Amino acid sequence: MSECTPRYCIIGAGAGGLTCARHAIDAAVKVTVFEQTDRIGGTWVYTDAVGHDRNGVPIHTSMYEGLRTNLPRQIMGFPDWDIESDVSYVKQAEVLKWLEGYAEKFKLQKLIKFEHQVIRVSTTYNDGSKWEVIVKDLRNQRYDTYEFDYVMVCNGHYTHPMIPEYLGRDSFEGLQLHSHDYRNADQFQDLDLLLVGAGYSSSDIAIATVKVAKSVTISHHNPEKVDFDIDGSVTVKPAVSKLTSNGVEFVDGTEMSFSAVIYCTGYKHTFPFLSVDCGIRVEDNHVQPLYKHVININRPTMALIGVPFYCIPTQMMDLQARFCMKYFTGERKLPSRDDMLRDMEADIAERKRRGLPRKWMHKLPGDLQSKYYDDLATTAGIKPIRPALMKLFDECLRRRGESVQFYREDNFEIVSDEEFRTL
């Protein structure tokens, strides 16, 4: 490639980084992917380790032993790379193998600098026309500086735990951890365990720990939200009011004793390597200013991939990558900064009208998900996500609401762009 070929920096070699790299090389640009671990896969890499890895880098993955996907493989693949299996809800290792196959198919491995941690991204020159990226080569313990024309941030958002600041949390004498550091049920043998939260990790951990713990209790804001039909003894309580030295007081005034608490309370967006001059800020998990939740309005040669949640992540990230490449290559022209800001503000206003708090400004509940995908596709003139996938997503959510323990026993087939069927 010539010296004038645009240079792309992609941060992270998980699903988002891989699909960005795949679509960037299709545009005949020069691509460098920085991955701080020694392999591809991002959050889909399982390790027993918690805390930090051998290079002193915080463990990225939140995978736990025996994890199966909470969405069927029929909607979790990329549009041109399906996950193959005999069942719909596949194991973590199958997803990782699928990503490794994707990297091999599109010859992405050669683009990736493994054990290279991005330390700082900042603009160069007064007009901010280029990006300076400082990277630590973890193997050789040295720092290198690179210059790029475009930056695609794909560092994921299932890594930095969000832990509630309950009164008395420091006085609790038992074990406390976030689900990010949960690996298996063994350490909770014969303990009275409290799980805070009603999401996927909470129900999965309850299913595993109820077999060994003395008792399992799930606390969350809306006890009617999910039917925890888990074999064994699982108690459901309302939200936590405060922690005591040996237990918890709930908002209904009741108290219970516990020897361990696992916070299944989600994750927060963090971009510690982005300098202030990148123009991105995060307030209460709301990342701004982003055009269509993906392009940095202040510096539109930067994209943040995978920010929206409560979605079909792999399909969405592939769609976002294709959306960005339409504009980064000049095939389409971005609106003016003022028009992009107005578009963002209209989206925020609609979310506020629906009663969504600031921390959910990137959540895609209900029809917001399909509307978002259709908007990306229509705006950039790219192939949309097939309607059948959205219908199957909604059906899977409904079935999980009926049975958190058994919904993964269902199997499906996509029969057309519009329809799926249950096998």
N, C-alpha and C positions, 0 to 999 in steps of 0.2 A: 504494500500500500504506500502511496505517496505521503510526503510530509504534510500535505494539506488535508489528508483524510481526517474527518472528525474523530476525536478520541473520547471514548465513553468509559467512565468509572462506574462500576457496579459494586455496591457494598453488600456483601453477603451472598453465600452460595446455597441458600435454601430454595424453596419452590419459587419465591418471587425473583430472586437473583438469577436463577436458571432460565426462567421464561423471558426475563428482560434480555439476557445474553443471547438467547436463541433468536429473538426478534431483532436485536441490534445487528447481529452478524448478517441477517438477511438483508439488511440495509447497506451492507458493504462498508461498515465503519470499523474502526479499531477498538476492540473491547478488552478491558482488563477488569477481572473480578477479584476483589480482595475478600478472603475468607479467613477469619481468625482461628478457626479450628483446623484439624488436619484432614477433614473430609467434607464432602457435600452433604446436604440434607437438612441443615438448620435444625429446627425444632423436632424433626423426625428422627434424629440420631438419639438412640438410647444409651445412657451410661449410668452405672451405679453411683458415680461420683456426684457429690453436691459441693457447693461452695465455689472453689476455683480449680482450674485444670493444671496440668504440669507446668504451663507457662505463666501461671498466676492470673490468667484471664477468667472472669466469672463464667461459671457453667451456663451455657446458653439454653440447653434443652430443658423442657419441663415434662418430658416423657416419663411415664411410670410403667412398671412391670405389667405385662399382659394387656396393655392398652389396645383397644380396637377403635376404629374410627367411629365418630358419632354421626357421620353422614355416609350413605352408601357409595361404593366405588364408582357407580355409574355417573355420579355427578361430581366426583372429586378429582377426576383426571383433568388433563388439558384437552382442548378441542381436537388436537391432532395426536394425542398420546394417551390412550386409555389405560386404566389399571386393570390388569387381568387377574381373575381369581374365580374360584368356584362359589364364593359367597359374596354378598353385597357389602357387609361390614367387615373390613379387612384389618389385619393386625399391623402394628407399627412397622415391623420388618418388611412387610409387603409394600407399604408406601415408600419406604426408603429404597427398596429394590427398584420400584417404578421410577423414582427420581434418578437413580444411578443409570438406569436404562435410557432415560431421556437425555442425560448428559452425554452418554456414549453415542446415541443416535445422531445428535446434532453437533458432536465433536466439541463439547464445551469444556472438557477437562483441561485442555491446553491453554485455555484463557484464564484459568484460575490460579492465583497465587495463594497457596495454602499457608496457614500460620502467619498471616500478615494482618495485623490489627490496625484499622484506621484510627488514627489519633486525632486528626483535625482536618476539617474541610473548610476552606475559606476562599474568598474571591481574590483575584489578582488584578493588578492595574486599577486605575481610578474608575474605569467604566465597568468593572466587574465582568469583563468579557470572557475570562477564563477561570478555572477552578484550580487552586493549589491543594493538593491532598498529601498530608504527611502520614506515612505508614510505618509501623514498627514491624520489622522482620523478626518474628519471635524466635526463630531457629538460630539466627546469627546475632541476635541482640543488637540490632542497629536500626537507625531511622533513615528512611529514604523519602525524598520529596518528588512528587509527580505533578504534571500539569495536564488538565483535561478540559474538553469543551463542554461535556455534559456529565452530570452526576445522577445516578439512579440509586436511591437509598432503599435497601431491601433488608434491613436488619431485624425485621419481625417485631411483634409486640406481645409475645408470650414468654417474656424473659424477666422483666423487672416487676416484682410482686407489688400489688397494692394491698396494704394491710391497714385495716381500720384502727384509728386511734381511740380505743376504748378506755374509759376511766378504769384505772386499776390494772392495766395490762402489765405494768412493770412489777406488780406485787404478786402475780400468779406464780406459784412455785412449781407447777408442772411443766411439761414439754409444750413448747409453742413452735409451730413452723407453718410456712405457706405451702400450698400444694405444689409449687415450683420445686420444692425440695423433697417431696414425697416420692418414694421409689417402690416400696412394697409394704404389705401389711404386717410383716414379721415383728417390727419394733413395737407394735401396739397390742401384743399378746396380753390378755387379761387386764387391759386398761379400760377405764371409763373415758370414752373419746367423744369430743364435741367437734362437729364439722360446721363451719360458718359459711353459709352460701348454699344456693340451690341450683347451681349450674351443672355442667357435665362432669367436671372433676369431682364435685361433691358426691354425686350419685355413684360414680364409678368407685370412689374410695370407700363409700359406705358399703357397696356390694362386696368389696374385697375384705374390709376390716371386720364386718359383722360376723365373719366366720371365726375370728380369733379374739376379738376384743371382748371385754366383760360386758360393755354396753356401748351403743352408738347412738348419738343424738345429733340431729340436723337442725340448725337454727337459721332462719331467714325471714325476710321482711313480710312475705305473703305465704302463710302456711297452706293456702289453698292453691298455690301456683302449680305444684307438681304432686302427683300421687306417688309417694315413695313406697311402692309395692315390693319391697325387698325382703327376700326370705331371711328370717331371723328377727331379732328384736331391734327395731329402729324407732326411736322417739322423735317426733317433730315438734319444735318449739318456735316461738316468735323470735324477733330480733334480740340481740344481746344489749343489755343496758350497761352493765359493767362487769369487770372481772374482780374476783376476790382472791385471797391467797390459795384457796383450794377449789375454786369453782367459778360459777357464773350466775349473775342475776339477770333475768330476762325482763323485757319491757312490760310483761303482764304481772310483774311482781314476784314470780316464782323463782326459786333458787335450786341449783343442782350442783353436785360435786363432780369434778373431772380431774383426770390425771394427765390429759393431753388435749390440745386444741390445734386443729388444722384449719387455717384460713384459706378457704376456696373462694377468694374474693376478687379474682381477676388480676389484670396486669395494667401497667401504665405505659403510655408512649414516652420513650426517652430517646434523645438523639444527642448524647454527650459529646460527640465528635463534631457537631455543627457549630461553627463560630457564630458570633452575634451577627456578623455581616452577611450571613446566609439569609437572614430575614425571616427565619422560622421561630415561632414561639409556641409553647405548650402551656395552657392554663386549664387546670382541672381536666386533663386528658383531652382537651380540645386543641388540635393542631391547626395553626393558622399562619398565614393566609394561604389556602389551597384552592385552586381552580378544579372543580369536579372532584374534590377530595384527593387530588393526586399531584397536580403541577404547582410548584412554588410560585405564587403570583409575584412576589418581590424579585425573584431570580428565576425566570421561567426556563432556564436551561437545567433546572433541577427538578426531579420527581421523587416523591415519597410513595413507594409502592406498598399496598396492603394495609393502609391505615383504617379503612372501614371494617367493621366487625359485625357479627351475627349474620353471616353471609356464607356463600360458597367460595371459600378463599382462593383455591387454585384457579377456578374459572374466572374469578374477579381479577386476580393478579395478571393473568394472561390477557384479559380484556384491557386492563389499565396499561400494560406494556405496549400493546398494539395501538392504543389511543395515543400514548406519549410519542411513539415513533412517527406517527403521522405528522406531528408538529415539529419534533426535533429534526426530522429530515427535510423540513420545509415543504413537504407535500401539501400540508395545510397550514394556514396562518392563524396564529392565536389571536383572540380578541384583544382589544386594548386593555391595559392594566385596570382602568376604571370599569370597563365592562366585565372583566373577570371578577373584580371585587363585588360588583352588583349581583352577579350570578351567585357568588358565595353567600352574600347577605340574604338573598331570596331563599336559598336553601336553609340557612339558619332560622329565618323567620318562620318557614314552614314547620320546622322541627319544634320550635317553641310553641307554635300554634297547636301542635299535637301534644304538648305537655312534656316533651322530652327535656331532661335537665342538661346542663352544659356538658357533663361527662359522657353523654350519649349523642353528642353532635355528629359522631361518625357511625352510629349504630344504624343498621338497616332492617328494622322490624317491619313486618307486614308487607304492604305494597311498596314501601320505600326501596326495597332491594331490587325488584324488577324495574321500577322506574329509574333507578340509578343506572342499571345496566343498559337499559334502552336509551337513556340520555347519552351515555358514553358512546354507544354504537352509532346513534343518529348524528351526534355532533361531529364525530370524526369520520363518518362514512365507512365504518368497518362492520364485519360480520358480527351479529349479536349472539348472545347466549341463547341456546335453544329453549323454547318455552317448556318443553317436557322436563327439563332439569329443574326449573322453578316449581313446577307442579309437584315433582317428586320431593323437592326440598320441603315444601309446605306439608306434604303428607307425612314425611318422616318426623317433622316437629310435632304433628298431631299425635302420631303413634307413640312418640316418646312421652308425651304428656299423659298418655293412658297407662304406660308401663315402662318405667325407667330401667327395669331389669331385663325385660324380654323383647324390647323393640328391635334389638339387633338380630333376632332370629328370622326376621323377614328378609325375603330376597326379591329383587326387582329386575326388570328388563326394560330398556328404552326401545320402543317399537317404531318410533318416528320422531321427527323434530318436535311434534306437538304432544305426543302421548307416551306414557309408560304403562307397564302392567305389573301386578304382583304375581310372582311365581308360586 
